[in-house]
Amino acid sequence: MKKVLITGCAGYIGQHLAKLLNGKYDVYGTDISDNIDTTNFKMFIQADIRYLSQVVFLMNEMPLEYDAVIHLAALVRVGESTKKPFSYYNTNINGTINVLHFFKYDNFIFASTGAAENATSPYGLSKRVCEDIVAEACKNYTMFRFYNVIGTEGYPPTNPEGLMLNLMKIKETGKFTIFGSDYNTKDGTCVREYVHVMDVCNALIEAIDTPSTNRIENLAYNDPKTVKDIVQTFIRVNKVDCDVEYAPRRPGDLESSYLKDPSPFMKRTYSYEEMLKWKP
């Protein structure tokens, strides 16, 4: 079977992905956290991507060559990135360079973000820089720009700033806080593209055997919703009582982030549906 390495494998997307890959590929994983279901992995090594040179000796039984590397490991909290920009540049940029350097692979699959298009936060900027680094360093690569990933099939979200994790807390807290109510949108709240985690994983799996032609692929539905739309839908469908509160805007948050029709500055971005008929 093909050997696949997942960095950031203990995260929200990583654990869903490993479960889907188990039995179809030899799945290896590395993450800074050891809070993980290791049954889906042939081998797991706890490691910080910033310091791979110091832990390579731990990999004496773990291969350094793979058919595909799926690089998910990153710091991902937009608000936190505005307070700790160096941490985000160090982890996301230097960490990505380390992964590119220390492992050999036929196909490199990189998790970027829709926030890289018009980056206004250190998080978005770090991912935008990584896109250029991957394009320069790799012969065969696929770069996916994820939008706001939601949903679950057994593994909870891990981003404390993320919409999904806080929605799942409503039953306990009875309240939800929306940051920003004065944006130039239909209801004053941010507009986002929300994509189910299983759709993201299925695209990643397709890219293992059928990589993109070395370009950026947007994983999105072109179906933007406001934060208020999603919160109200969650409350209605799950029949929960909830007080919705509003707080000031968070630093780094874009007013709108969703897949738009191609414009002159987006000529190098495409939809994965064009090539693999990826359907959410």
C-alpha positions as a Markdown table, in Angstrom:
| # | Residue | x | y | z |
|---|---|---|---|---|
| 1 | Met | 0.0 | 0.0 | 0.0 |
| 2 | Lys | 1.0 | 3.6 | -0.5 |
| 3 | Lys | 2.6 | 5.3 | 2.5 |
| 4 | Val | 1.0 | 8.6 | 3.6 |
| 5 | Leu | 2.2 | 11.0 | 6.2 |
| 6 | Ile | -0.2 | 13.4 | 7.9 |
| 7 | Thr | 1.3 | 16.3 | 9.9 |
| 8 | Gly | -1.0 | 17.8 | 12.4 |
| 9 | Cys | -2.8 | 14.5 | 12.6 |
| 10 | Ala | -4.2 | 15.0 | 16.1 |
| 11 | Gly | -6.3 | 18.0 | 14.8 |
| 12 | Tyr | -9.9 | 18.3 | 13.8 |
| 13 | Ile | -9.3 | 17.5 | 10.1 |
| 14 | Gly | -6.3 | 15.2 | 10.7 |
| 15 | Gln | -8.3 | 12.7 | 12.9 |
| 16 | His | -11.2 | 12.6 | 10.5 |
| 17 | Leu | -8.8 | 12.0 | 7.6 |
| 18 | Ala | -6.8 | 9.3 | 9.3 |
| 19 | Lys | -10.0 | 7.3 | 10.0 |
| 20 | Leu | -11.0 | 7.5 | 6.3 |
| 21 | Leu | -7.5 | 6.5 | 5.1 |
| 22 | Asn | -7.0 | 3.6 | 7.6 |
| 23 | Gly | -7.0 | 0.3 | 5.7 |
| 24 | Lys | -6.6 | 1.9 | 2.3 |
| 25 | Tyr | -3.1 | 3.3 | 2.9 |
| 26 | Asp | -0.3 | 2.9 | 5.4 |
| 27 | Val | -1.0 | 6.0 | 7.5 |
| 28 | Tyr | 1.8 | 7.6 | 9.5 |
| 29 | Gly | 1.3 | 10.7 | 11.6 |
| 30 | Thr | 3.0 | 13.4 | 13.6 |
| 31 | Asp | 1.7 | 16.1 | 15.8 |
| 32 | Ile | 2.8 | 18.3 | 18.7 |
| 33 | Ser | -0.1 | 16.8 | 20.7 |
| 34 | Asp | -0.4 | 13.2 | 21.8 |
| 35 | Asn | -4.1 | 13.5 | 22.4 |
| 36 | Ile | -5.0 | 11.2 | 19.6 |
| 37 | Asp | -6.6 | 7.9 | 18.6 |
| 38 | Thr | -3.6 | 6.1 | 17.4 |
| 39 | Thr | -5.5 | 3.0 | 16.2 |
| 40 | Asn | -5.9 | 4.7 | 12.7 |
| 41 | Phe | -2.1 | 4.9 | 12.3 |
| 42 | Lys | 0.6 | 2.5 | 11.4 |
| 43 | Met | 2.9 | 4.7 | 13.4 |
| 44 | Phe | 2.5 | 8.0 | 15.3 |
| 45 | Ile | 5.4 | 10.2 | 16.5 |
| 46 | Gln | 4.9 | 13.2 | 18.7 |
| 47 | Ala | 6.9 | 16.1 | 17.3 |
| 48 | Asp | 7.0 | 19.8 | 16.9 |
| 49 | Ile | 7.4 | 20.8 | 13.2 |
| 50 | Arg | 9.5 | 23.8 | 14.3 |
| 51 | Tyr | 12.2 | 21.4 | 15.7 |
| 52 | Leu | 12.2 | 18.4 | 13.4 |
| 53 | Ser | 16.0 | 18.4 | 13.3 |
| 54 | Gln | 16.0 | 17.7 | 17.0 |
| 55 | Val | 13.6 | 14.7 | 16.8 |
| 56 | Val | 14.6 | 13.0 | 13.7 |
| 57 | Phe | 16.4 | 10.4 | 15.9 |
| 58 | Leu | 13.0 | 9.5 | 17.3 |
| 59 | Met | 12.0 | 8.3 | 13.8 |
| 60 | Asn | 14.4 | 5.4 | 13.6 |
| 61 | Glu | 11.5 | 3.1 | 12.9 |
| 62 | Met | 9.4 | 5.7 | 11.0 |
| 63 | Pro | 10.1 | 6.1 | 7.3 |
| 64 | Leu | 11.3 | 9.4 | 6.0 |
| 65 | Glu | 10.0 | 8.7 | 2.4 |
| 66 | Tyr | 6.3 | 8.7 | 1.5 |
| 67 | Asp | 4.1 | 8.5 | -1.6 |
| 68 | Ala | 2.3 | 11.6 | -0.2 |
| 69 | Val | 2.7 | 14.0 | 2.6 |
| 70 | Ile | -0.5 | 15.8 | 3.7 |
| 71 | His | 0.7 | 18.9 | 5.6 |
| 72 | Leu | -2.0 | 20.0 | 8.0 |
| 73 | Ala | 0.1 | 21.1 | 11.0 |
| 74 | Ala | -0.2 | 24.8 | 11.7 |
| 75 | Leu | -1.4 | 27.4 | 14.2 |
| 76 | Val | -4.9 | 28.5 | 13.0 |
| 77 | Arg | -6.4 | 31.0 | 15.4 |
| 78 | Val | -6.9 | 34.4 | 13.6 |
| 79 | Gly | -7.4 | 36.4 | 16.7 |
| 80 | Glu | -4.4 | 34.9 | 18.5 |
| 81 | Ser | -2.2 | 35.5 | 15.5 |
| 82 | Thr | -2.7 | 39.3 | 15.8 |
| 83 | Lys | -1.4 | 39.0 | 19.4 |
| 84 | Lys | 1.4 | 36.5 | 18.7 |
| 85 | Pro | 2.5 | 37.1 | 15.1 |
| 86 | Phe | 6.0 | 35.8 | 15.5 |
| 87 | Ser | 4.7 | 32.4 | 16.8 |
| 88 | Tyr | 2.5 | 32.1 | 13.7 |
| 89 | Tyr | 5.3 | 33.0 | 11.3 |
| 90 | Asn | 7.7 | 30.7 | 13.1 |
| 91 | Thr | 5.4 | 27.7 | 13.3 |
| 92 | Asn | 3.6 | 28.0 | 10.0 |
| 93 | Ile | 6.5 | 29.2 | 7.8 |
| 94 | Asn | 9.5 | 27.7 | 9.4 |
| 95 | Gly | 7.6 | 24.5 | 10.3 |
| 96 | Thr | 6.5 | 24.1 | 6.7 |
| 97 | Ile | 10.1 | 24.5 | 5.5 |
| 98 | Asn | 11.2 | 21.9 | 7.9 |
| 99 | Val | 8.5 | 19.4 | 6.7 |
| 100 | Leu | 9.5 | 20.1 | 3.1 |
| 101 | His | 13.2 | 19.5 | 4.0 |
| 102 | Phe | 13.2 | 16.5 | 6.3 |
| 103 | Phe | 10.8 | 14.2 | 4.4 |
| 104 | Lys | 10.9 | 12.8 | 0.9 |
| 105 | Tyr | 7.7 | 12.5 | -1.1 |
| 106 | Asp | 6.3 | 12.0 | -4.5 |
| 107 | Asn | 3.3 | 14.3 | -3.8 |
| 108 | Phe | 3.0 | 17.2 | -1.3 |
| 109 | Ile | -0.5 | 18.2 | -0.3 |
| 110 | Phe | -0.7 | 21.5 | 1.6 |
| 111 | Ala | -3.5 | 22.9 | 3.7 |
| 112 | Ser | -3.9 | 26.6 | 3.1 |
| 113 | Thr | -6.8 | 28.9 | 3.8 |
| 114 | Gly | -9.3 | 31.2 | 2.0 |
| 115 | Ala | -7.9 | 33.8 | 4.3 |
| 116 | Ala | -4.7 | 33.8 | 2.3 |
| 117 | Glu | -6.3 | 35.5 | -0.7 |
| 118 | Asn | -6.6 | 38.9 | 0.8 |
| 119 | Ala | -4.6 | 38.3 | 4.0 |
| 120 | Thr | -5.1 | 40.8 | 6.8 |
| 121 | Ser | -3.9 | 38.7 | 9.8 |
| 122 | Pro | -0.6 | 37.1 | 10.6 |
| 123 | Tyr | -2.3 | 33.7 | 10.2 |
| 124 | Gly | -3.5 | 34.5 | 6.6 |
| 125 | Leu | -0.1 | 36.1 | 5.7 |
| 126 | Ser | 1.8 | 33.1 | 7.0 |
| 127 | Lys | -0.3 | 30.7 | 4.9 |
| 128 | Arg | 0.1 | 32.9 | 1.8 |
| 129 | Val | 3.9 | 32.8 | 2.2 |
| 130 | Cys | 3.8 | 29.1 | 2.6 |
| 131 | Glu | 1.9 | 28.7 | -0.7 |
| 132 | Asp | 4.9 | 30.4 | -2.5 |
| 133 | Ile | 7.4 | 28.2 | -0.6 |
| 134 | Val | 5.6 | 25.0 | -1.5 |
| 135 | Ala | 5.3 | 26.1 | -5.2 |
| 136 | Glu | 9.0 | 26.8 | -5.2 |
| 137 | Ala | 10.2 | 23.6 | -3.4 |
| 138 | Cys | 7.9 | 20.9 | -4.8 |
| 139 | Lys | 7.8 | 19.2 | -8.1 |
| 140 | Asn | 4.3 | 17.7 | -7.6 |
| 141 | Tyr | 2.0 | 19.4 | -5.2 |
| 142 | Thr | -1.6 | 20.3 | -4.5 |
| 143 | Met | -2.5 | 23.3 | -2.5 |
| 144 | Phe | -6.0 | 23.5 | -1.0 |
| 145 | Arg | -7.5 | 26.7 | 0.3 |
| 146 | Phe | -9.9 | 25.5 | 3.0 |
| 147 | Tyr | -12.6 | 27.9 | 4.1 |
| 148 | Asn | -14.5 | 27.6 | 7.4 |
| 149 | Val | -14.6 | 23.9 | 8.2 |
| 150 | Ile | -17.6 | 22.7 | 10.2 |
| 151 | Gly | -19.4 | 19.5 | 11.0 |
| 152 | Thr | -18.2 | 16.3 | 12.7 |
| 153 | Glu | -18.2 | 12.6 | 12.2 |
| 154 | Gly | -16.9 | 11.5 | 15.6 |
| 155 | Tyr | -14.0 | 14.0 | 16.3 |
| 156 | Pro | -14.7 | 17.4 | 17.8 |
| 157 | Pro | -13.3 | 20.7 | 16.5 |
| 158 | Thr | -10.1 | 21.8 | 18.2 |
| 159 | Asn | -10.0 | 25.6 | 17.4 |
| 160 | Pro | -11.4 | 27.4 | 20.5 |
| 161 | Glu | -12.0 | 30.5 | 18.3 |
| 162 | Gly | -13.8 | 28.5 | 15.7 |
| 163 | Leu | -17.6 | 28.6 | 15.0 |
| 164 | Met | -18.3 | 24.9 | 15.2 |
| 165 | Leu | -16.7 | 24.2 | 18.6 |
| 166 | Asn | -18.6 | 27.1 | 20.2 |
| 167 | Leu | -21.8 | 26.0 | 18.6 |
| 168 | Met | -21.4 | 22.6 | 20.1 |
| 169 | Lys | -21.0 | 24.3 | 23.6 |
| 170 | Ile | -24.5 | 25.9 | 23.3 |
| 171 | Lys | -26.2 | 23.1 | 25.1 |
| 172 | Glu | -23.9 | 23.6 | 28.1 |
| 173 | Thr | -23.6 | 27.4 | 28.1 |
| 174 | Gly | -27.0 | 28.4 | 26.8 |
| 175 | Lys | -25.4 | 31.3 | 25.0 |
| 176 | Phe | -23.4 | 32.2 | 21.9 |
| 177 | Thr | -21.3 | 35.3 | 21.2 |
| 178 | Ile | -21.0 | 36.8 | 17.8 |
| 179 | Phe | -18.1 | 39.1 | 17.3 |
| 180 | Gly | -19.1 | 42.2 | 15.2 |
| 181 | Ser | -22.6 | 43.3 | 14.4 |
| 182 | Asp | -21.7 | 46.4 | 12.3 |
| 183 | Tyr | -20.2 | 44.9 | 9.2 |
| 184 | Asn | -21.5 | 46.0 | 5.8 |
| 185 | Thr | -23.4 | 42.8 | 5.3 |
| 186 | Lys | -27.1 | 41.9 | 5.2 |
| 187 | Asp | -27.4 | 41.4 | 9.0 |
| 188 | Gly | -24.2 | 43.1 | 10.2 |
| 189 | Thr | -22.3 | 39.9 | 10.9 |
| 190 | Cys | -19.3 | 38.4 | 9.0 |
| 191 | Val | -19.9 | 36.5 | 5.8 |
| 192 | Arg | -18.1 | 33.1 | 5.5 |
| 193 | Glu | -18.0 | 30.0 | 3.4 |
| 194 | Tyr | -18.7 | 27.0 | 5.5 |
| 195 | Val | -17.5 | 23.6 | 4.3 |
| 196 | His | -18.1 | 20.2 | 5.9 |
| 197 | Val | -15.0 | 18.4 | 7.3 |
| 198 | Met | -15.9 | 15.3 | 5.4 |
| 199 | Asp | -15.9 | 17.2 | 2.1 |
| 200 | Val | -12.5 | 18.5 | 2.9 |
| 201 | Cys | -11.2 | 15.1 | 3.8 |
| 202 | Asn | -12.6 | 13.5 | 0.6 |
| 203 | Ala | -10.8 | 16.1 | -1.5 |
| 204 | Leu | -7.5 | 15.4 | 0.4 |
| 205 | Ile | -7.9 | 11.7 | -0.3 |
| 206 | Glu | -8.6 | 12.3 | -4.0 |
| 207 | Ala | -5.4 | 14.4 | -4.2 |
| 208 | Ile | -3.2 | 11.4 | -2.9 |
| 209 | Asp | -3.7 | 9.5 | -6.2 |
| 210 | Thr | -4.7 | 12.4 | -8.4 |
| 211 | Pro | -2.7 | 15.5 | -7.5 |
| 212 | Ser | -3.6 | 18.9 | -8.9 |
| 213 | Thr | -1.6 | 20.3 | -11.7 |
| 214 | Asn | 0.6 | 22.3 | -9.3 |
| 215 | Arg | -1.9 | 25.0 | -8.5 |
| 216 | Ile | -4.2 | 26.3 | -5.8 |
| 217 | Glu | -7.5 | 24.6 | -5.4 |
| 218 | Asn | -10.4 | 26.2 | -3.6 |
| 219 | Leu | -12.5 | 23.9 | -1.4 |
| 220 | Ala | -15.7 | 25.8 | -1.2 |
| 221 | Tyr | -19.3 | 25.7 | -2.4 |
| 222 | Asn | -19.7 | 29.3 | -3.5 |
| 223 | Asp | -22.6 | 29.5 | -1.0 |
| 224 | Pro | -21.7 | 32.1 | 1.6 |
| 225 | Lys | -23.6 | 32.5 | 4.8 |
| 226 | Thr | -23.4 | 35.1 | 7.6 |
| 227 | Val | -22.4 | 34.0 | 11.1 |
| 228 | Lys | -25.9 | 34.8 | 12.2 |
| 229 | Asp | -27.4 | 32.6 | 9.5 |
| 230 | Ile | -25.4 | 29.6 | 10.8 |
| 231 | Val | -26.0 | 30.2 | 14.4 |
| 232 | Gln | -29.8 | 30.6 | 13.9 |
| 233 | Thr | -29.8 | 27.4 | 11.8 |
| 234 | Phe | -27.9 | 25.4 | 14.4 |
| 235 | Ile | -30.3 | 26.6 | 17.2 |
| 236 | Arg | -33.4 | 25.8 | 15.1 |
| 237 | Val | -32.3 | 22.3 | 13.9 |
| 238 | Asn | -30.9 | 21.2 | 17.3 |
| 239 | Lys | -33.9 | 22.7 | 19.2 |
| 240 | Val | -31.8 | 24.4 | 21.8 |
| 241 | Asp | -32.4 | 27.5 | 23.9 |
| 242 | Cys | -29.7 | 30.1 | 23.4 |
| 243 | Asp | -29.2 | 33.7 | 24.1 |
| 244 | Val | -27.2 | 35.3 | 21.2 |
| 245 | Glu | -24.9 | 38.1 | 22.4 |
| 246 | Tyr | -22.9 | 40.5 | 20.4 |
| 247 | Ala | -19.3 | 41.7 | 21.1 |
| 248 | Pro | -16.9 | 44.0 | 19.3 |
| 249 | Arg | -15.2 | 42.9 | 16.2 |
| 250 | Arg | -12.1 | 40.7 | 16.7 |
| 251 | Pro | -8.8 | 41.9 | 15.3 |
| 252 | Gly | -7.8 | 40.2 | 12.1 |
| 253 | Asp | -11.4 | 39.1 | 11.1 |
| 254 | Leu | -12.3 | 39.8 | 7.5 |
| 255 | Glu | -15.7 | 41.2 | 6.7 |
| 256 | Ser | -16.3 | 38.6 | 4.0 |
| 257 | Ser | -14.3 | 35.4 | 3.1 |
| 258 | Tyr | -15.9 | 33.1 | 0.5 |
| 259 | Leu | -15.3 | 31.7 | -2.9 |
| 260 | Lys | -16.1 | 34.5 | -5.4 |
| 261 | Asp | -16.3 | 34.3 | -9.2 |
| 262 | Pro | -12.8 | 34.6 | -10.7 |
| 263 | Ser | -11.5 | 38.2 | -11.0 |
| 264 | Pro | -8.2 | 39.5 | -12.4 |
| 265 | Phe | -6.4 | 39.0 | -9.1 |
| 266 | Met | -7.7 | 35.4 | -8.8 |
| 267 | Lys | -6.6 | 34.1 | -12.2 |
| 268 | Arg | -4.4 | 31.5 | -10.6 |
| 269 | Thr | -7.1 | 29.9 | -8.4 |
| 270 | Tyr | -9.6 | 27.3 | -9.6 |
| 271 | Ser | -12.2 | 24.9 | -8.3 |
| 272 | Tyr | -11.2 | 21.3 | -7.7 |
| 273 | Glu | -14.5 | 20.3 | -9.4 |
| 274 | Glu | -12.9 | 21.1 | -12.8 |
| 275 | Met | -10.5 | 18.3 | -12.6 |
| 276 | Leu | -11.9 | 15.6 | -10.3 |
| 277 | Lys | -15.5 | 16.5 | -10.4 |
| 278 | Trp | -15.3 | 16.9 | -6.6 |
| 279 | Lys | -18.8 | 17.4 | -5.3 |
| 280 | Pro | -19.6 | 18.5 | -1.8 |
